[in-house]
Amino acid sequence: MCRNAAERKKGTEESASQCAAGRSGGGGSREEIGEARARRYSRLQASAVVIGLARAQRMPAAPPCRSGKARALVAKKQLIHQPQEMAVVLSFFVKRYIDKLSEFIEGEISKVLGVKEEIKRLHRKLSRISIYIQDAEKKRQKDPVIDNWVKELKDIMYDAEDILDLCLIEGGRLLEAHPSSSGVCSPVSLLSSCFQCSKFRRNICHQIKRVDERLDEIKEDNRVIPRLLEHRYEGLQENPVKKSISPTSPIHVAADIVGTQIVDAAEGLISEIEHSKKRCSVLGISGMGGIGKTILAQKIFNDEMVKKQFPNRVWLHVSKDYSHIELLKQVLRGVRGNDDGVQSRAEVEGRIVSLLSESLLLVLDDIWSASVWRDLLRNPILNGSCRTAILFTTRHEDVATDMRADFVHHVEKMDQDNGWELIRKIVFGDGEDQIISELKEVGMEIVRKCDGLPLAIKVIAGVLFRKERTKREWKKVIESDLWFMKENENEVSKALYLSYENLPCHLKQCFLSCAFYCAISIRSDIIRLWVAEGFVIERSNSLMEDIAEDYYKELIASNLLQMDNIFLTGTRFVMHDILRSFGENLMEEEGIIINNALYTNINSLTKIRRLSISSQGDLLLLPNAIIEQKCLRALHLVNCPQIKRIENHAFENLKRLRVLDLCDTSIDSLPDSLTKLLHLKYLGLDRTKIRRLPESIKCLANLQTLNLSGCESLHELPKGITRLINLRCLRIEGTPLTHVPKGVGKLKNLNHLSGFLVGHCDSTSEMDGGCDMDELQHLCNLRFLRIDKLERATSTGSRNFVLANKAFLRRLNLGWTMNINEYNEEQITEAERIFNQLSPPPTLQGLRITVNFPGRQFPEWMVSTSGLDSLADLTFFNLVNFPSCTVLPPLGQLPNLKILHIEGGEAIRSIGPEFLGSRTPAFPKLMYVAFKNMTNWETWVLSETQDVVEPNEDLHARNLNSFPNLKECKIIHCPKLKNSILPSNRYLQINNCPNLEYVEKIGMFQYFRVVFPSEIQLLPQWASCLVNVTLHTFSMECNSLLLDSCSKGKQNWHIIQRIPKVTIDSIDRERRLLLNKDSYKYEIKDEFGSFITLGVGVGWKCCIILRHIQLPMKNVEELGKLLACAIISNGGVVPNIHQALLLKKQGKEKEEDEEVCEIFLYIV
């Protein structure tokens, strides 16, 4: 099964932290992307699903003679009949299809094909059936008869959708082939077309009739419809007052409260409550289901200081469907009131107000809407005479915003140490120290599989509690098949299912697809897949991709997806392993994942619609059962770099495919049968070895997405690509293409065009001179545009409007690729003129200027006040390789800029007030800034009267109001820079700036990382300021001598010894120093690449005796110098010293081998 990766490769084009070079949507070299996806998938395969293991706690024990595998099989049999949520949410599917039928009936195609009446009849029947679907979906979990009825209807819907799509394809062809002079088919033409397609019409009518008959069968099913009517009647008779169920309680379990994370978070929130001067303070705790929000709230609720400050404390669990009167009565009882005889809301509120004379802490646990506070509880509580603190927990970031909280704490995942501590407390309590030490390594592996989710860790700990406390038994837990079992009844599933059930139907569908496409982690890719699979509901005047992006944001806000923090622009996401497993379980009805070419038995009654394959040989092979079913709609290859060939007939029986993802394979050509895929909407060929696309690709009339980025063997595109009129996304960056065929401008549905090449490398080419800039004129729907080879462009009057009319444009990349030394003066002037004419629309959010802009000045729209005002929506800006510009534009005027990356300005010598612009404060929302490879940059100048900044001046006071929100600053390879003044308050990184004399306000930072060149052997003077700072984490990379000088007792030890967390690595990665408040370690590498700890704890007398450690002799000599001890060879006498290295030479196996010694550290 697929899982999230713990490590993600940095390098996507839209990532601001790696803004130098890349591709749109997260590309990179073939090797980088292939390795990243392989790592991701290998971990996804190995990682765990807690859902099944929790079930093991409640299952009857298997007989002792059975193996672990046998016990897993027994458990699986007990679960085999549990109904599952279908992969496609039926209510969404039917509603979408009915809407498509309505549109089809009103269109011309139904007349061309002569099937209008048949489609109307189908529409009527589905509309009648649709009234039962919502009830059926709710009841199917408990009623196998209803469950089978839902499955059958879903199967019918798939067939019906295929029929309708086929009608649209064939009808579209006929309209194109037989239009009238007015562009609309005349009756005669329509009649002629119907005769020409009589065979097709008969076939379609037969298929529609069969769907009709099947709908009649399920509509008249005497077993199901009466049950659904009965359930509906019962639902209408229920008491309309919604009941509030309270599954959480203010009582916390001591074992749940472990580690520094929750303690620090609780102390922070308690401090906020304690020091608030407001009469009513509102604080929030947000995070995904199972992350530990309730536990944190319980700790605060039961804190002794809180109890003293708040004599009245009330805990309310607010279910999604809560009763107003019941919640108010709970508050009344919580403040020691009596609700006897109270009937109305006004009476309850009155009693609450009268009793609120002492301070009140009100906890609202797991709220789904701010209305519970805003519309229900706020007035009676604020009308009381006491001080009040409101603490709420929620899974939705939007709710936290709507609550207008004074402070919101977002709960992060548990780190491994705290996760292990939670397992240790639950399994061992306070004893068995020796066993705990032995099991820690395997226990940490289990924690890694739970990926920091406290609820998951607790469930697994419950399983381990019932196991023998041996490595063997615990490893069985890691390897158990139970990680992959279905389960919808355990504690974890309930928490997840509640979040899932709260989603609207269209978001449920998108969530499930994220679980299936396990190797996809790029926002733009998953959005394209949602559009291709029809999961996006159209809205007038909106692009489908914009709507899909709103869906993505909703899933992020619901904590069912999480933005990958490595990529600051939000271009990548992660999905918690347990959430992914949960989604996969819901998908099992129609989607399977095949690993290592091991085909699972496929039930002939289960129609597989989605298939993911990993780790196959050089030939793509599909299970015969799936081929024979002819139902497959999505085929996804993951971690299959060895696949080189696809049989020519491979797609003959896969004509219903909508999605075909062959990325990162070694396929170099496509079979002819590809043209049979008339329904295909998404074709992924990124980073393959494809050499050419067939001209027949023009037959894929429904194709929406064609991904070819990173195809290093693709030198030409077929002209037929300009016939793909439904194409919405074309990605061709990172290829050796010389030009783009003329006619791309006809693809008016394109909204993502990445890698548009201006002109042709051969300007004398008569066959196809490539595209000029005017081809972009009619592509009005573009959301993302990357233009390369701008040196080939020529300035014309029309170019002023090429970008200005792009009302949907969000991202723009502009690139010149010719070597800077190859331009003459005329070409430089022309480049500046063209750049000036490429003024973007005001909708732009991201701008990247990259690769060798030859001009000496930036365009007017980047330097003038009016030009920058038109870029008010810009949130990230990457400016890379502008070697001739001597002054930076006044980017401080951009009011919404959050991420700024500047690289390669070789002519920049000083950055001064012109960079800030006239706005006050400058850079009001900037959070991240990076300067990289500014090889001649020397100084920051904050005023026009001062050219050099004195080291002792308080530069921060000069520009106190600028950069008010800056969190992270990186200065990398600026060898002449003398001072750093950016007032970041969180993270500062300085790499290879050997002439740096001053770092302003170094005490403001929480995290500080510095990398010194190998020639630097002494800490610079400004580093002495570290002695008195409140820095949390310090990281340094330097040569071995400088590292040694920071070790315990050496000359620089006093500088770092009070910093809570210190990591120092040697440049050659051969040694490191680790320091935190609990331990000190000095480590070197042995010949096998593993670190050996030389210094541990408070002093050398605690040094671990090194037994059976082999090191090359030269390393042993260095070790002796470092420890200031004698080296005694082959059993020599220990001298009268405190410590010595005893060596036993091992000799050489071969003459060319280095002499190796086995060493023991002797301590007196």
C-alpha positions, 0 to 999 in steps of 0.5 A, spaced: 500 500 500 502 507 498 504 511 504 507 518 504 515 519 504 518 522 510 523 525 505 522 530 500 526 532 494 527 540 494 527 542 487 521 544 484 520 550 480 515 554 484 519 552 490 521 559 493 526 555 498 530 552 491 528 558 486 534 557 482 532 552 477 527 547 475 520 546 472 513 548 473 509 544 478 515 541 481 520 538 476 528 537 476 533 532 472 530 525 471 535 522 476 533 527 481 525 526 480 526 519 479 530 518 485 525 522 489 519 518 487 523 511 488 524 513 495 517 516 496 514 509 494 519 505 497 517 508 504 510 508 502 510 501 501 513 499 507 510 504 512 504 502 516 496 503 517 494 503 524 487 501 522 488 494 522 492 493 528 487 496 532 483 491 530 488 485 533 487 488 540 479 486 540 480 479 536 480 472 539 487 470 540 489 465 534 491 458 537 498 458 539 501 453 533 499 458 528 504 463 525 503 470 525 501 470 518 496 465 519 493 469 525 493 475 520 489 470 515 484 469 520 483 476 522 482 478 515 477 472 514 473 476 520 473 482 516 472 480 509 464 481 509 465 488 512 462 493 507 466 499 504 465 506 502 465 506 494 471 509 491 466 514 487 461 517 491 455 515 488 451 521 490 456 526 487 456 521 481 449 521 479 448 528 480 454 530 476 451 525 471 444 528 471 447 535 470 451 532 464 445 529 461 441 535 461 446 539 458 447 534 452 439 534 451 439 541 450 445 541 445 446 539 438 449 533 438 443 529 441 440 531 434 446 529 430 446 522 433 438 522 434 438 519 441 435 525 444 428 521 446 433 515 449 437 520 453 431 524 456 428 517 458 434 515 462 434 522 465 427 521 468 429 514 471 435 517 474 432 523 477 427 518 480 432 513 483 436 519 485 432 521 491 434 514 494 441 515 494 443 519 500 439 514 504 442 508 501 449 511 502 448 512 509 445 505 510 449 501 506 454 500 512 449 496 516 445 493 511 449 488 506 442 488 501 443 495 500 450 495 500 449 490 494 444 495 491 449 501 491 454 497 488 450 495 482 447 502 481 455 505 481 456 500 476 451 502 472 453 509 472 460 508 470 457 504 463 452 510 463 457 515 463 462 511 458 456 511 453 454 519 454 462 520 453 462 516 447 456 520 444 460 527 445 466 524 442 462 521 435 457 527 435 463 532 435 466 529 430 460 529 426 459 536 427 466 538 425 465 534 419 458 536 416 457 543 419 452 548 415 455 555 412 453 558 418 457 554 423 450 550 425 448 544 422 442 544 418 436 539 418 438 536 411 446 535 414 443 533 420 439 527 417 445 526 412 449 525 418 444 520 422 444 516 416 452 516 416 452 514 423 447 509 423 451 503 425 454 507 431 447 510 433 444 502 433 450 500 437 449 506 442 441 505 442 442 498 444 447 500 450 442 505 452 436 500 452 441 496 456 442 501 461 435 502 462 433 495 463 438 495 469 435 501 472 428 498 472 431 492 475 434 496 481 428 501 481 423 496 482 428 491 487 422 489 492 428 488 497 431 495 497 426 500 496 421 498 501 427 498 506 429 505 504 422 508 504 422 505 511 428 508 513 426 515 510 419 514 514 423 513 520 428 519 519 422 523 518 419 521 525 425 522 529 425 528 534 427 534 530 431 536 536 439 534 535 442 531 540 449 533 543 454 527 544 460 528 548 465 522 546 471 527 549 471 528 557 476 533 561 479 528 564 486 526 561 490 520 562 497 521 565 500 516 560 497 521 554 501 527 557 508 526 555 514 529 552 516 536 551 512 538 545 505 538 549 508 541 555 511 547 551 505 548 548 500 547 554 505 552 558 505 557 552 497 557 552 496 557 559 501 563 559 497 567 554 490 565 558 494 568 564 497 574 561 491 576 557 488 583 559 481 582 556 475 581 559 474 575 554 480 572 551 479 567 545 484 561 544 484 556 539 488 549 538 487 547 531 490 540 527 488 534 523 484 528 527 488 524 532 494 529 532 492 531 540 488 537 540 484 534 545 489 531 550 493 538 549 486 542 551 485 537 557 492 538 560 490 546 560 483 544 563 486 540 569 492 545 570 493 547 577 494 554 576 488 554 571 484 551 576 485 557 581 484 562 576 478 559 574 473 557 579 468 555 573 470 550 568 466 547 563 468 542 558 463 541 552 464 536 546 461 540 540 458 534 535 457 536 528 449 536 529 448 539 536 442 541 540 442 549 542 438 547 548 442 541 550 449 545 550 446 551 554 444 546 559 451 543 559 454 550 561 448 551 566 450 545 569 457 546 569 457 553 573 453 549 578 446 551 576 439 547 576 436 546 569 430 542 572 423 545 569 427 549 564 424 549 557 426 555 553 433 557 551 431 564 554 430 561 561 437 557 560 441 563 558 438 567 564 440 562 569 447 562 566 448 570 566 445 570 573 450 565 576 457 568 572 460 571 578 466 568 578 471 567 572 469 562 567 474 557 562 469 554 557 472 549 553 469 547 546 472 541 543 472 539 536 468 544 533 466 544 526 463 551 525 464 558 529 456 559 530 456 555 536 460 561 539 458 567 535 450 565 535 449 561 541 454 561 547 457 568 546 451 573 548 449 569 555 457 568 557 459 576 555 452 578 559 455 575 565 459 579 570 466 575 570 472 574 566 472 569 561 477 565 557 474 560 551 479 555 549 476 551 542 479 545 538 478 544 531 480 540 525 479 546 520 483 552 520 477 556 517 473 555 523 479 558 527 479 564 523 472 565 524 472 565 531 477 571 531 481 568 536 486 572 540 491 566 539 491 559 535 496 554 536 497 549 531 499 542 533 505 539 530 506 531 529 510 528 535 517 527 534 520 521 534 523 521 541 516 524 544 513 518 540 517 513 543 516 516 550 508 515 549 509 508 547 514 507 553 509 509 558 503 505 555 507 499 555 512 499 560 510 504 565 516 506 570 520 500 570 523 495 566 529 499 564 533 494 561 528 491 556 526 498 554 533 500 552 533 493 548 527 495 544 528 502 543 531 501 536 525 497 534 520 501 538 523 508 534 521 504 527 514 503 529 514 510 531 516 512 524 511 508 521 505 512 525 508 518 522 507 523 529 500 522 530 499 521 537 492 517 536 496 512 532 501 511 536 497 510 542 493 505 538 499 501 536 502 501 544 495 498 546 497 492 541 504 492 543 502 492 551 499 485 549 505 482 546 511 479 549 517 484 550 522 481 545 525 484 539 522 478 535 515 480 537 515 487 536 518 486 529 512 481 527 508 487 529 512 492 524 512 486 518 505 484 520 499 484 514 495 487 519 497 493 518 494 493 511 487 490 513 480 493 512 477 496 519 472 502 520 470 501 527 477 502 531 479 509 535 483 511 529 478 510 524 472 513 528 476 520 528 478 520 521 471 517 518 468 523 522 473 528 518 471 524 512 464 524 513 463 532 514 466 533 507 461 535 501 461 529 496 465 532 491 471 533 496 470 526 498 472 524 491 478 528 491 480 526 498 480 519 495 483 520 489 489 523 493 489 516 497 490 512 491 495 517 487 500 515 492 506 518 489 503 524 487 505 530 491 504 536 487 498 541 487 498 542 480 498 534 478 493 532 483 488 538 480 489 536 473 487 529 475 481 531 479 479 535 472 481 529 468 476 524 472 470 529 472 471 530 480 470 538 479 463 541 478 463 547 473 461 554 475 460 560 470 466 564 469 471 560 472 476 555 470 475 548 472 483 548 475 481 554 479 475 551 482 479 545 483 484 549 487 479 551 491 477 544 493 485 543 494 485 549 499 478 546 503 482 539 504 488 543 506 483 547 511 480 541 513 487 538 515 486 532 511 492 534 506 497 538 509 502 543 505 509 540 505 513 546 509 519 545 505 516 548 499 514 555 501 509 557 496 504 551 497 506 547 491 507 540 494 502 537 499 503 531 504 498 526 506 498 523 513 500 515 512 494 513 516 489 518 512 492 515 506 491 508 508 484 510 511 482 512 504 485 506 500 481 502 504 475 506 502 478 505 495 478 497 495 472 496 492 474 498 485 482 500 485 488 496 487 495 497 487 500 491 485 507 491 488 513 488 485 509 484 479 505 480 484 498 480 482 493 479 487 487 474 486 481 479 483 474 477 484 470 477 478 465 480 481 469 486 482 470 491 477 477 494 477 477 502 475 483 504 477 490 500 477 497 502 480 503 498 478 510 498 481 516 495 480 515 491 474 520 488 469 522 491 462 515 490 459 509 493 461 504 487 463 497 487 466 493 482 469 488 478 464 482 479 469 483 487 468 484 486 461 478 482 460 473 486 464 475 492 460 473 497 465 479 500 467 479 508 467 486 510 470 493 506 470 498 509 474 505 506 474 510 508 480 517 506 481 518 503 474 524 506 471 526 499 468 519 498 464 522 500 456 516 497 452 509 497 451 506 491 447 503 494 441 496 491 442 496 493 450 491 498 449 486 495 445 481 493 451 483 499 455 478 503 451 475 507 457 482 509 460 481 517 462 488 517 465 495 514 463 501 516 467 507 513 465 512 518 468 519 516 470 519 509 466 524 508 460 519 507 455 522 510 448 515 510 444 508 509 444 504 503 441 499 504 435 493 502 440 494 509 444 489 512 438 484 507 441 483 511 447 478 516 445 476 517 452 483 519 454 484 526 458 491 525 462 497 523 459 503 523 463 510 522 460 514 526 464 522 524 464 521 518 460 526 516 454 520 518 449 523 519 442 517 522 438 510 522 439 506 519 433 502 524 428 496 520 430 496 523 437 491 528 434 486 522 434 486 523 442 480 528 441 478 528 449 486 529 451 486 535 456 493 534 459 499 532 456 506 532 460 512 531 457 517 535 461 524 532 462 524 528 456 531 528 454 530 525 448 524 528 445 527 533 439 520 535 436 513 535 437 508 533 431 504 538 428 498 534 430 498 536 437 495 543 434 489 539 433 488 537 440 482 542 441 481 540 448 488 540 451 488 544 457 495 543 459 502 542 455 508 541 459 514 541 455 520 544 459 526 541 460 526 538 453 531 539 447 526 541 443 528 546 438 521 549 437 514 549 438 509 547 431 506 553 429 498 553 431 499 552 438 495 559 438 489 555 436 488 551 442 484 556 446 482 551 452 490 551 454 491 554 461 498 551 463 503 552 457 510 551 460 516 551 456 513 555 450 519 556 445 520 563 441 522 562 434 526 556 431 533 555 432 534 555 424 531 562 422 532 559 415 527 554 416 522 554 411 518 548 413 516 550 420 519 557 423 516 555 430 512 560 434 512 567 435 510 571 441 503 573 437 501 565 438 500 567 445 495 572 443 489 568 443 490 564 449 486 568 454 485 562 459 492 561 461 494 560 468 501 558 468 506 561 462 513 559 461 516 562 455 524 560 454 528 563 448 526 570 449 533 572 445 529 570 439 523 574 440 523 581 436 519 587 438 512 589 435 507 593 436 502 588 438 506 585 443 504 590 448 498 586 449 500 579 449 500 578 456 496 584 458 489 580 456 491 574 460 485 575 466 487 568 469 494 568 469 497 567 476 504 564 474 509 567 469 516 565 468 521 568 463 527 566 460 533 567 456 538 562 454 543 565 450 550 566 453 551 573 456 557 574 452 554 572 445 550 579 445 552 585 441 549 592 443 543 591 438 541 585 441 542 588 448 537 594 447 532 589 443 532 584 449 530 590 454 525 593 449 522 586 449 522 585 456 519 592 457 513 590 453 512 583 457 508 587 462 503 582 466 496 583 468 494 585 475 492 578 477 499 575 477 501 572 484 508 569 482 513 571 477 520 568 475 525 572 471 531 567 470 537 565 466 541 570 463 537 576 462 542 580 458 539 587 459 543 593 464 536 595 466 530 592 469 523 594 465 519 600 467 513 595 470 518 593 475 521 599 477 516 605 476 511 606 482 505 605 477 508 598 474 509 595 481 502 598 483 499 593 478 503 587 481 499 588 488 497 581 488 504 578 487 506 573 493 513 570 490 518 573 486 524 569 483 530 574 480 535 569 477 541 571 473 541 578 471 549 579 470 549 586 467 544 590 472 547 594 477 541 596 481 535 592 484 528 594 483 524 597 489 521 591 491 519 593 498 513 597 494 510 590 493 504 590 498 503 582 498 510 579 497 511 574 501 517 570 498 523 573 495 529 569 492 535 573 488 540 570 485 546 571 481 546 579 480 554 579 479 554 587 477 550 588 484 555 591 489 551 595 494 543 594 496 541 601 499 534 605 500 532 604 492 531 597 494 526 598 499 522 603 495 517 609 498 512 604 501 512 605 509 513 599 511 517 596 506 516 589 505 510 589 509 508 581 508 515 578 506 516 572 510 522 569 506 528 572 503 534 569 500 540 572 496 545 567 493 551 567 489 552 575 489 559 575 488 561 582 488 555 584 493 559 588 499 554 592 503 548 594 505 547 602 505 540 604 509 541 611 507 544 616 502 549 619 506 552 613 508 556 608 504 559 604 509 556 601 515 560 601 521 560 594 525 558 597 532 551 601 529 545 599 531 542 598 524 536 595 526 534 602 529 535 605 522 529 601 519 525 599 524 518 598 520 521 595 514 520 587 514 515 587 520 513 579 518 520 576 516 521 569 519 527 566 514 533 569 511 538 566 507 545 569 505 549 564 500 555 565 497 556 572 497 564 572 499 565 580 499 559 581 503 561 585 510 554 586 514 548 582 514 542 587 517 535 583 515 531 583 521 529 576 521 526 574 528 526 566 527 531 563 522 538 566 519 543 562 514 549 564 512 553 560 507 560 562 505 561 569 506 568 569 509 568 577 509 562 578 514 564 583 519 557 584 522 551 580 523 545 585 526 541 583 532 544 576 532 540 575 539 533 576 535 534 569 532 531 562 534 535 558 529 542 560 526 546 556 521 553 558 518 557 555 513 565 557 513 569 556 507 575 551 508 580 556 509 577 559 515 580 556 521 578 561 527 571 564 529 570 571 526 569 576 531 562 577 531 561 570 533 563 572 540 556 575 541 553 568 541 555 567 548 549 572 551 544 570 546 537 567 547 538 562 541 535 556 541 539 552 535 545 553 532 548 549 526 555 550 523 559 547 518 567 548 518 573 545 517 576 540 522 580 544 526 575 549 527 570 544 529 575 541 534 576 548 537 569 548 539 569 541 543 569 541 550 574 545 554 577 548 548 578 555 546 571 556 543 567 552 548 564 558 552 561 561 546 556 555 544 556 551 551 549 555 553 546 554 547 540 549 548 541 545 541 548 545 537 550 541 531 557 542 528 559 538 522 566 538 519 566 540 511 568 533 509 563 530 514 568 525 517 566 528 524 561 532 528 559 535 535 552 534 538 550 538 544 543 539 547 541 541 554 541 533 556 548 531 553 554 532 549 557 528 543 563 528 539 563 523 534 568 521 528 566 516 522 569 509 522 571 506 515 564 503 514 561 510 514 558 510 521 559 515 527 563 513 533 562 517 539 568 519 543 566 524 548 559 523 552 556 526 557 559 531 562 567 529 561 572 524 558 571 520 564 564 518 561 567 516 555 565 509 552 570 504 551 571 502 544 571 495 543 572 492 536 572 498 532 576 498 526 580 505 524 585 506 519 592 508 522 592 515 520 585 516 523 587 513 530 593 518 530 588 524 529 584 520 535 590 520 539 592 527 538 584 529 540 584 526 546 591 528 548 593 520 550 598 516 548 597 510 543 600 503 545 601 498 540 600 491 540 599 490 548 604 495 550 604 497 557 599 502 559 603 509 562 601 513 568 596 517 564 588 518 565 587 514 558 590 511 552 588 508 546 590 500 546 591 498 538 591 491 536 594 491 528 590 487 524 595 488 518 593 488 511 589 483 506 592 485 500 598 489 499 595 496 496 590 496 503 591 501 508 593 498 515 587 497 519 587 497 527 582 495 532 582 500 538 580 500 545 580 506 549 583 505 556 581 510 562 584 510 569 
